[in-house]
Amino acid sequence: MSSSSKIGVFDSGVGGLSILEKIHRLLPRESLLYVADSAFAPYGPKGDEFIIQRSRHMMEFFLSQQVKAVVVACNTATAAAVALMREEYGFPIIGMEPALKPAASVTTTGVIGVLATEGTLASDKFVDLKSRFEGDIEIITMPCPGLVEHIEQIVPDAAAINQLLQKYMSPLLEKNVDTIVLGCTHYSFLTKQIKEIAGKDIAIVDTDDAVARRLHSVLEEADLLKQENDSNEIAFYSSGDPGEQKKVISRCWGKQIEVLFF
Ligand code: DGL
């Protein structure tokens, strides 16, 4: 592993592309390897054992590619597997954490909402995080089954997504939340719809930029930031059907890309 090595980024599907975009913007010289575990999405309802096994599979791939760092661009996989992966693998691993800390610092009503997968919300990691802020603020959590499956479609059904968002956000709005945390990287692709339902007075927060900044400082501290000004590359892999995934990933990435089978 050296400063010219690639950075691995993975998620259960396209959600982590929202993080990949921030990484690419902050660190444009870096070469990136993105893996969407599309054949096994969603992770939300699958349980720790399964997610650990899939995460290990991806880590082995990144190891074979001699990456210099990995970003687990998935809150559910971070909650289930990141601690173990850090024990098992030698490269720096950066994970996600629902943005309770930033939300706690911006709320004025003292009531915040969290949209995330059932796996993330049930995890010890999240329960521990929540307990650190509860008391000072009220935290209303809402699992959102079904949303990820819609986002993973070639052409997402906007009406069905809107219906699900209304259903999941109503209990939060009834409790007068003034801040909503997007605790799943897939939901960043729904920010516009979520803002429309929430209205202009509710802040929507995520940790996408913070993760890219964290990666930057981890690489800087380890003296692993790429120095060369040569061309970078972004390679996309998926465990799903490459033809179908090419369409889904191209839509979310905003330009036509090739997808290799993982
Ligand atoms: N994008 C992921 C997350 O941040 C996983 C969603 C899923 O596969 O259920 O949690």
Boltz pocket constraint, residues with backbone or C-beta under 6 A from the ligand:
constraints:
  - pocket:
      binder: B
      contacts: [[A, 11], [A, 12], [A, 13], [A, 15], [A, 16], [A, 41], [A, 42], [A, 43], [A, 44], [A, 45], [A, 73], [A, 74], [A, 75], [A, 76], [A, 77], [A, 117], [A, 120], [A, 148], [A, 183], [A, 184], [A, 185], [A, 186]]
      max_distance: 6.0
